[in-house]
């Protein structure tokens, strides 16, 4: 009898779906990088610059860019500023006789909480967190889980997560990759390389030319020229959009597959056709795969394909050459710092004061591509920590603080935090949860 009961128990246990977390569902190239220590200590300088007073000179004509003469340049070089935004801004601010607008402590603290944590601070949080200097305050905020979560939500909008188009497992993997980026475990150039071949990216865009154009828009901020588009698209000819059956979710998921292109009838690389799978504008980069036991016949295509979930780390690294190509371009790093400036300031300061961009790019490279260094620099700079209230003696946009519309989530999360009333929320990774409900995939699972 005991043996019979044990058999019944084992059968029933085998029929139960296990409870698992998103980290257990995530599969993809994001899990293969950033698994060591952070690339920097996270202790960034320049958070508490002693700001100089404005030079006693007539203010510039604000209908044209300010002209920093020799005395202005000497003044800025001797100012002792460390923060790269402050250094870049000096020749357009203090050096030409313009003072920034002073900011109240409460206004600065509230702004930092909204932009970095996505909510207003409570009175106790404002007192305990916004103390000991703005450098220490920003460091404390960047080390919170809320800061990571805000960046993950921004990435979901940036890369257009959609579980109708991309495998949920790949979306969770991309979310994990973004977390590693903002924990300082993945440099920004490696992040771009992984994204350039990530199923969240390659499955989202249709043909090779669309993928190449989307990559340029994401990381250079411009569409490619036609020769660039045509050349880069050759590195995306291997990708194919297909479906696979997920064993745990019990549903069919969209995902990226590899096709074997530029091969001869013997299954080896055809020396005549291999140019169709090679980029030449940025040096010779050939991207071909030959089939092995992992390949399966796709009856719709009439050719062999391989599910991207079977790729090895070395094969993923080969597929990431488009991102590595763009990371060699100075415009790649300029776009990276511009994105952070717009995120905090709400306007493109680099277009008005190019010296700020130049200083920030140098700063980011000095910190091994740790994007946190740029967030710290911008959030502790005079461009950000100055008031937006009152009148300004100048029309230069950098002489008063950020003016941005607050998202609805900020008000909802702030009310929830201050009232203690828990509000229902949306998972930024799942745009169409009804698909999972219809398939019965959420029964017995805990997906956060």
Helices and strands as residue ranges (DSSP letters): H 2-15, H 22-25, G 29-32, H 70-77, H 84-90, G 94-96, H 105-117, H 123-129, H 134-142, H 145-158, H 168-182, H 188-196, H 199-202, H 208-219, H 226-233, G 234-236, E 239-246, E 251-259, G 274-277, E 278-279, E 285-286, E 296-298, E 303-307, G 308-310, H 313-319, H 321-327, H 330-345, H 349-352, H 354-366, H 372-379, G 397-399, H 408-419, H 433-439
